[in-house]
Every structure is written in C-alpha cells, then in structure tokens.
Amino acid sequence: MASGMDECWERLKAARRPSKLVRMSEACERDHPDGAFAEEMRNIAAGAGKVLEIQHAIGLSGDFFEDAVGDATYRSNLDRASRGDKDAAYLMAMAYRVGMFGVEVNLRRMEQWLQISAGLGSGLASWELAEYYNYGGRVADAARFEKRALDLGYKPAFRLPTRGY
C-alpha cells in the first residue's frame, strides 16, 4: 500500500500542468486517503486548482507550464508557481522582466506571470501590473490592478505626484 502512495507522490512531484496536478492529486488522495502525503496532496490540488482557474481566465494553454528553459532555480519556481505559490509566480515574472534564472527578457511572459501571481493574491504583483499597464496606456487595467493591490494590503512607496515636468 505504501509503495502505491510513494508512486503517486513521485508522479505528482514530476507534474507541472495545473490540470494534471489537480487530477493526479485527487486520484492519489482517493486511492490513498490516509497516506503520508494526503494533506500535501489536498494542498497541491487546491493551489493548482486556483492556478488552473487563472490559466483559463487569461487564456493560457497547459503548455505554458511545460517550459523547457531556465536553470534549476527557474524550474523550482515553476514547480511551486504551478502549485499555487504566489511568490514563486512573482519570481517567474521578475525572471522574464530582467532575464535571469536562465531565461531571456520577455515582457509578455512577465505580464502573464504577474497575472497569475496577482490572481493568487499577491499585492506586489497586482501593483507591478498596475504600473506596467499605466506605462502602456492601459488606464482601466491599471486602475483595476491598483485597486486590487491596495485591497490586498499592498502599501506602495511614497511618490511625488506627477507634475508634467
């Protein structure tokens, strides 16, 4: 019985697609409800379920989470982000913003990862999206994410108001 649970756990650790994580977690928990990793599997299913909802809302395919680029830190953050870790999703966005962890600068990917992190409840990612949209002239999107950031408790740094000079 324990070997079946261990096999489930090993397969789950190797998965990245949120839809697959949800299905596998639920199947492993159903087959081994009192297993050593049952609580962790429930947490993975819940976190990946949130990411899956965001993935669908912003129109990403499951391939988005199967990126074969980046270094070990990138892959670790990708694994954690696909399981619902808002901070790891934010780090993914920053990797694409500045080109670190073995990936090239890609502002579209940065925006997508910020959307995932913001959707998972990151006030910082919401604020970063507001700034990004504001600079890009997407005022309505900027206002929506600024409000979200503030609602999540994000406290932006003090800035002087823009005076036009």
Backbone bond lengths (Angstrom), bond angles and torsions (degrees), N, CA, C in turn:
res aa  C-N    CA-C-N  psi(-1)  N-CA   C-N-CA  omega(-1)  CA-C   N-CA-C  phi
1 M - - - 1.455 - - 1.522 111.24 -
2 A 1.346 116.16 -43.09 1.465 119.66 -178.97 1.513 111.10 -65.08
3 S 1.343 118.19 -34.85 1.463 120.09 -179.36 1.530 110.58 -65.52
4 G 1.342 118.01 -36.69 1.464 121.12 176.24 1.514 111.28 -62.54
5 M 1.314 116.72 -41.06 1.455 121.16 177.36 1.525 110.10 -65.61
6 D 1.334 116.05 -42.76 1.469 119.84 178.97 1.529 111.01 -62.01
7 E 1.329 116.52 -40.24 1.467 120.50 178.27 1.527 110.44 -63.66
8 C 1.323 116.37 -43.72 1.473 120.56 177.11 1.526 110.07 -58.56
9 W 1.304 114.86 -46.98 1.463 120.17 -177.55 1.527 111.32 -62.25
10 E 1.318 117.75 -42.78 1.471 121.65 179.72 1.530 111.15 -64.57
11 R 1.329 116.97 -42.77 1.470 120.14 177.47 1.524 110.46 -64.19
12 L 1.313 116.68 -39.80 1.461 121.12 179.80 1.526 111.31 -65.26
13 K 1.324 116.76 -40.31 1.469 120.02 179.50 1.527 111.53 -63.45
14 A 1.324 117.49 -28.11 1.459 121.19 -177.93 1.531 112.88 -85.31
15 A 1.320 118.42 -14.41 1.468 121.95 -176.35 1.531 110.80 -81.13
16 R 1.351 115.37 151.05 1.461 120.49 178.11 1.524 113.58 -128.07
17 R 1.316 117.43 -33.23 1.465 119.26 -178.23 1.523 109.72 -65.36
18 P 1.321 117.43 127.88 1.474 119.25 179.40 1.524 113.63 -54.67
19 S 1.337 118.12 -40.45 1.473 119.59 -179.61 1.524 110.68 -62.97
20 K 1.307 116.66 -40.83 1.467 120.99 178.93 1.525 110.48 -68.53
21 L 1.317 117.03 -39.97 1.467 120.92 178.56 1.527 111.19 -60.77
22 V 1.318 116.37 -42.76 1.474 120.35 179.44 1.521 109.94 -63.89
23 R 1.329 116.59 -50.39 1.480 120.27 -179.06 1.521 111.64 -60.37
24 M 1.324 116.41 -47.01 1.465 119.86 -177.16 1.529 111.41 -66.88
25 S 1.316 117.01 -41.60 1.466 120.26 179.25 1.517 111.02 -61.14
26 E 1.327 115.53 -46.29 1.465 119.54 -179.56 1.524 111.44 -64.41
27 A 1.329 117.70 -40.01 1.471 120.91 179.52 1.529 110.82 -66.96
28 C 1.330 116.71 -43.98 1.469 119.82 179.90 1.525 111.01 -64.72
29 E 1.317 116.04 -40.52 1.468 118.93 179.48 1.533 110.62 -67.38
30 R 1.314 116.62 -39.16 1.469 120.39 178.19 1.533 110.47 -63.06
31 D 1.340 116.06 -42.69 1.468 120.76 -178.09 1.526 113.09 -75.96
32 H 1.332 116.61 -25.88 1.472 121.39 -176.42 1.535 109.67 -138.33
33 P 1.340 117.82 65.59 1.467 120.80 -173.12 1.530 114.54 -62.99
34 D 1.300 117.57 -24.53 1.470 120.10 -179.16 1.520 111.42 -109.20
35 G 1.329 116.90 17.92 1.460 121.14 -177.28 1.517 112.28 -68.70
36 A 1.313 114.62 165.37 1.465 121.91 -177.09 1.525 112.49 -61.54
37 F 1.330 117.25 -27.09 1.463 120.17 -175.72 1.525 112.49 -108.88
38 A 1.314 118.07 14.86 1.463 121.31 -174.08 1.531 112.31 -59.05
39 E 1.317 117.36 -45.27 1.473 120.32 -179.98 1.527 110.96 -65.32
40 E 1.314 116.72 -42.04 1.466 119.91 177.94 1.521 110.76 -63.18
41 M 1.314 116.94 -37.50 1.459 120.72 178.67 1.525 111.39 -65.18
42 R 1.326 116.65 -39.58 1.469 119.94 176.32 1.525 110.09 -62.63
43 N 1.317 116.63 -41.17 1.461 120.66 178.53 1.520 111.82 -65.13
44 I 1.335 116.32 -41.23 1.460 120.25 177.80 1.526 110.24 -63.17
45 A 1.321 116.78 -44.56 1.467 120.47 179.69 1.522 110.70 -61.12
46 A 1.324 117.38 -41.96 1.467 120.93 -179.91 1.531 111.07 -66.26
47 G 1.325 116.94 -47.78 1.466 120.27 -179.33 1.515 112.20 -65.24
48 A 1.325 116.48 -46.00 1.464 120.24 179.17 1.529 110.60 -65.02
49 G 1.331 116.77 -32.89 1.463 120.24 176.73 1.520 111.76 -62.51
50 K 1.325 116.68 -40.02 1.471 120.24 176.78 1.524 110.66 -64.62
51 V 1.334 115.64 -43.89 1.470 119.57 179.13 1.525 109.82 -63.15
52 L 1.307 117.82 -39.80 1.460 122.00 179.32 1.536 110.68 -61.03
53 E 1.323 117.14 -42.36 1.469 120.50 177.07 1.526 110.87 -60.96
54 I 1.333 116.67 -44.18 1.465 121.24 179.22 1.523 109.84 -65.49
55 Q 1.326 116.20 -43.73 1.465 121.84 178.66 1.525 109.94 -53.52
56 H 1.313 117.21 -48.11 1.460 121.02 -179.88 1.529 111.16 -67.75
57 A 1.313 117.41 -39.88 1.465 121.08 -177.81 1.529 112.26 -64.06
58 I 1.332 116.62 -35.01 1.470 118.43 -178.16 1.527 112.30 -99.90
59 G 1.324 116.75 2.48 1.453 121.17 172.01 1.514 116.41 78.06
60 L 1.324 117.12 38.01 1.458 121.00 178.38 1.521 110.42 -97.84
61 S 1.317 116.29 145.68 1.464 119.95 174.97 1.528 108.41 -84.46
62 G 1.310 116.17 165.85 1.457 120.68 176.68 1.517 112.36 -64.72
63 D 1.340 116.78 -24.39 1.465 120.95 177.93 1.526 112.47 -61.02
64 F 1.314 115.99 -23.95 1.470 120.82 179.37 1.523 110.98 -53.54
65 F 1.322 117.19 -33.76 1.462 121.96 -176.30 1.523 113.11 -91.61
66 E 1.311 116.99 1.18 1.458 121.77 -178.38 1.524 111.39 -104.46
67 D 1.319 118.01 21.10 1.460 122.40 -178.88 1.522 111.16 -53.12
68 A 1.315 116.62 126.93 1.465 121.08 -179.61 1.530 111.07 -99.81
69 V 1.316 117.28 27.50 1.462 121.74 179.64 1.519 109.42 -108.59
70 G 1.320 115.27 175.03 1.452 120.14 172.17 1.507 114.71 87.50
71 D 1.319 113.56 168.20 1.457 121.13 -178.91 1.533 110.58 -94.77
72 A 1.312 116.33 -169.81 1.471 120.84 -177.40 1.526 111.67 -62.49
73 T 1.320 117.72 -37.57 1.466 120.73 178.44 1.520 110.22 -64.97
74 Y 1.318 116.53 -42.43 1.459 121.24 177.22 1.528 110.44 -58.38
75 R 1.326 116.25 -50.02 1.469 120.26 -178.20 1.529 111.92 -64.06
76 S 1.325 116.94 -36.60 1.462 120.25 176.89 1.531 110.57 -64.19
77 N 1.334 116.47 -44.88 1.463 120.25 177.99 1.525 110.80 -65.13
78 L 1.326 117.27 -38.10 1.465 121.07 177.98 1.528 110.84 -62.20
79 D 1.331 116.27 -44.42 1.467 120.32 177.78 1.529 111.06 -60.15
80 R 1.322 116.51 -47.62 1.462 120.29 -177.89 1.535 111.18 -67.49
81 A 1.333 116.65 -40.68 1.469 120.51 -179.41 1.521 111.25 -64.60
82 S 1.323 117.78 -40.20 1.471 120.19 -178.97 1.524 111.65 -68.96
83 R 1.328 116.24 -14.03 1.468 121.91 177.14 1.528 112.50 -99.53
84 G 1.343 116.31 7.63 1.457 119.99 173.45 1.513 116.17 100.98
85 D 1.329 118.94 15.67 1.465 122.06 179.37 1.529 109.36 -85.67
86 K 1.330 116.89 105.99 1.462 121.25 -176.00 1.527 112.21 -63.67
87 D 1.330 117.96 -33.42 1.463 120.64 -179.75 1.524 111.00 -71.10
88 A 1.310 117.67 -38.12 1.464 121.13 176.73 1.531 109.91 -66.42
89 A 1.335 117.16 -38.98 1.464 120.39 177.10 1.529 109.95 -63.42
90 Y 1.324 116.74 -38.93 1.471 120.19 177.11 1.530 110.49 -63.96
91 L 1.332 117.03 -41.69 1.464 119.93 177.86 1.529 111.24 -63.66
92 M 1.316 117.48 -34.14 1.464 120.77 175.27 1.531 109.55 -62.15
93 A 1.327 115.92 -43.84 1.468 119.88 178.80 1.527 110.72 -60.87
94 M 1.321 116.62 -43.23 1.466 119.98 -178.81 1.529 111.25 -67.98
95 A 1.332 117.04 -32.35 1.463 120.16 176.46 1.525 109.54 -60.20
96 Y 1.322 116.39 -44.12 1.467 120.14 179.81 1.526 111.85 -75.45
97 R 1.290 117.85 -24.58 1.465 120.45 178.90 1.524 111.50 -69.01
98 V 1.337 116.50 -42.89 1.468 119.95 -174.39 1.522 113.42 -113.88
99 G 1.316 118.28 -5.39 1.452 120.88 -179.41 1.516 112.43 74.50
100 M 1.318 116.73 69.01 1.459 120.99 177.48 1.524 109.46 -133.85
101 F 1.325 116.16 175.11 1.470 123.01 -177.49 1.527 111.23 59.68
102 G 1.333 116.48 27.98 1.458 120.62 175.33 1.512 115.48 83.80
103 V 1.327 118.67 15.09 1.474 120.62 176.32 1.522 109.67 -118.87
104 E 1.314 115.16 156.08 1.461 122.45 177.89 1.526 109.96 -85.37
105 V 1.312 115.93 157.93 1.461 120.94 174.67 1.531 108.24 -58.30
106 N 1.328 115.60 132.40 1.465 121.84 179.07 1.527 106.40 -154.58
107 L 1.334 115.57 98.66 1.465 119.77 -174.49 1.525 112.82 -67.06
108 R 1.312 117.59 -28.35 1.478 119.14 176.48 1.524 110.24 -66.19
109 R 1.334 116.43 -45.19 1.468 119.96 176.85 1.523 110.32 -63.99
110 M 1.326 117.29 -39.07 1.466 120.28 177.54 1.529 109.67 -57.57
111 E 1.326 115.85 -48.10 1.462 120.56 -179.61 1.528 110.94 -60.29
112 Q 1.330 117.17 -43.83 1.466 120.40 -179.24 1.528 111.36 -62.69
113 W 1.327 117.07 -43.92 1.463 119.56 179.21 1.530 111.52 -69.06
114 L 1.334 117.30 -33.72 1.469 119.04 174.39 1.522 110.33 -64.08
115 Q 1.335 117.01 -39.49 1.464 120.10 177.92 1.528 110.81 -62.68
116 I 1.320 116.79 -40.53 1.465 119.85 178.27 1.526 110.04 -65.48
117 S 1.324 117.11 -47.61 1.464 120.66 -179.75 1.528 111.16 -61.64
118 A 1.325 116.28 -43.73 1.471 120.25 178.48 1.528 110.21 -62.94
119 G 1.314 116.61 -42.00 1.460 120.70 178.60 1.521 112.73 -63.08
120 L 1.322 115.59 -28.04 1.468 120.19 178.12 1.528 112.06 -83.69
121 G 1.333 117.02 -3.55 1.460 120.01 174.64 1.513 115.88 108.39
122 S 1.318 117.99 19.50 1.469 119.98 178.45 1.523 110.48 -86.81
123 G 1.321 115.55 115.21 1.458 120.53 175.61 1.520 111.39 -65.63
124 L 1.332 116.76 -38.07 1.458 120.97 179.17 1.524 110.81 -63.07
125 A 1.322 117.87 -45.49 1.466 120.72 178.55 1.525 110.61 -64.31
126 S 1.317 117.00 -38.13 1.465 120.42 177.78 1.523 110.15 -62.34
127 W 1.322 116.67 -42.72 1.467 121.06 178.63 1.529 110.45 -64.89
128 E 1.322 117.35 -43.91 1.468 121.33 179.33 1.536 110.01 -60.37
129 L 1.328 117.09 -40.91 1.467 120.33 176.87 1.525 110.66 -63.97
130 A 1.323 117.02 -42.42 1.464 120.46 177.80 1.526 110.18 -58.11
131 E 1.319 116.75 -44.86 1.469 121.20 179.45 1.536 110.16 -63.85
132 Y 1.305 116.33 -46.59 1.463 121.33 -179.27 1.525 110.57 -59.92
133 Y 1.324 116.77 -46.69 1.461 120.36 179.91 1.517 111.48 -68.15
134 N 1.312 117.78 -36.65 1.456 121.09 178.71 1.524 110.67 -61.65
135 Y 1.333 116.58 -47.67 1.459 120.26 179.21 1.520 111.92 -65.34
136 G 1.312 117.28 -27.45 1.460 121.55 179.13 1.517 113.54 -87.68
137 G 1.334 117.46 1.89 1.453 121.30 178.28 1.518 114.79 81.22
138 R 1.312 117.10 11.24 1.474 121.16 178.81 1.530 108.51 -93.67
139 V 1.318 114.97 73.17 1.461 122.58 -169.30 1.526 112.46 -62.68
140 A 1.320 118.09 -42.02 1.467 120.18 -178.79 1.526 110.71 -64.36
141 D 1.343 116.87 -43.49 1.465 120.15 177.09 1.528 110.30 -64.07
142 A 1.328 116.05 -40.27 1.466 120.11 179.70 1.524 110.32 -61.26
143 A 1.300 117.28 -44.85 1.468 121.14 -179.22 1.527 111.05 -64.00
144 R 1.332 116.11 -40.37 1.467 120.04 -179.44 1.527 110.93 -63.53
145 F 1.326 117.20 -45.02 1.463 119.50 -178.01 1.527 111.98 -76.51
146 E 1.324 117.61 -29.03 1.469 118.91 174.64 1.527 109.58 -64.91
147 K 1.325 116.70 -44.28 1.466 120.02 177.69 1.520 110.46 -61.47
148 R 1.312 116.51 -43.13 1.467 120.37 179.12 1.527 110.80 -60.49
149 A 1.332 116.48 -44.21 1.465 120.38 179.68 1.528 110.70 -59.09
150 L 1.311 115.93 -46.10 1.461 120.25 -179.59 1.529 110.96 -66.79
151 D 1.337 117.21 -39.77 1.467 121.06 177.23 1.530 111.57 -62.29
152 L 1.336 115.83 -31.74 1.463 120.50 178.89 1.528 112.57 -81.27
153 G 1.336 115.68 -0.50 1.455 119.29 177.20 1.514 115.10 93.46
154 Y 1.322 117.87 8.04 1.462 119.93 178.90 1.523 109.27 -69.10
155 K 1.322 115.64 133.75 1.464 121.93 178.73 1.526 108.58 -111.70
156 P 1.340 116.68 101.37 1.465 118.44 -179.16 1.522 111.45 -68.09
157 A 1.324 114.49 154.61 1.467 119.79 177.14 1.518 108.84 -66.09
158 F 1.312 115.74 150.39 1.458 121.41 178.14 1.523 109.84 -64.62
159 R 1.316 115.77 134.59 1.464 120.83 176.59 1.501 108.77 -135.06
160 L 1.319 115.09 147.82 1.451 119.18 172.42 1.517 108.19 -73.11
161 P 1.324 116.55 144.47 1.462 117.95 178.75 1.528 110.65 -65.34
162 T 1.310 115.97 151.04 1.445 120.84 178.02 1.520 108.83 -69.10
163 R 1.311 114.85 128.10 1.467 120.30 -178.63 1.523 112.21 -106.83
164 G 1.323 118.03 -4.81 1.451 120.16 179.57 1.508 113.66 81.39
165 Y 1.350 117.37 19.97 1.473 119.80 176.70 1.490 110.74 -139.55
